[in-house]
């Protein structure tokens, strides 16, 4: 995936990684966010590459909050999507 391709994404994107992820380090993943028009970046504390398994409650809370935010944005007056 290139930054140019990321820039063409037209949907909300959440990049969610474990703070201790050595396969997809947060510092590297964070570099992609400025290239995604509706991109957000979050980390899961005390988790590595399998953050969804290591900290499922935190992972689920963050994903659900992101989805709720997307739903609110989609329902906002004037939204053409």
N, C-alpha and C positions, 0 to 999 in steps of 0.2 A: 504494500500500500504506500502510495506516495502522498506528499503533502498536497499536491495538486488534486489528486483524487479525493482526499479528505475534504478539501474545500468545496467540492461539488455535492456533498451530502446535504440533503434538504429535510432532515428529520432530527429531532433531539437525540443526542448521543451521550451516554454516560460511560466514561472510562473509570472503572472501579478496580483498584488493585490493593493487594496487601502491602502494608508498610515495609515488610521484610521480604518482599518478593525479589528473588535473585534472578529469575528467568525473564520477568518483565518488570524491571526496576522502576519504581515510581518516578524517579528523575527522568528516565527515558520516555515513559508513557505520558508524562506531563507535557513533553515537547509537542505532542500531536494536538493538544487541545486548542491552541490559538489558530490552528488551521481548519477547525471544524466550526462552521457558523453557529451551531446550537450545541456546542460541546461543553461538557462539564467534567471535572475531575474530582474524584474523592478517593480517600484511602481508608482501609480497614486496619485499625490498630492491632498489634500483636498477631499478625497473620502474614503468611508467606504467599506462595503462588496459588494455593487452594483456599483462598480466603473465604469462599462460599461454604467450605466444609469446616474450616478451622474456627470461624466466627459466624455461624449461620444467622444468629439473631441480629448482629450488627449489619451483616450483608443484606439481609431481608429488609431491615429498617431503612437502609440507604436506598435500596432499589425501589421500595414502595414510595418513599418520599419523592424520588425522582419521577416516578410514574404519575404520582398525584400532581406534581408541579406541571408535568406535560399535559395532563388532563385539564387543569385549570387554564393553562395557556391556550389550549385548543378551544375552550369554551368562551374565551374572552371576546367581547364585542369587537367586530372589525377583523377577526381572524379569518383569512381566506382559505385555510386548509381544509 
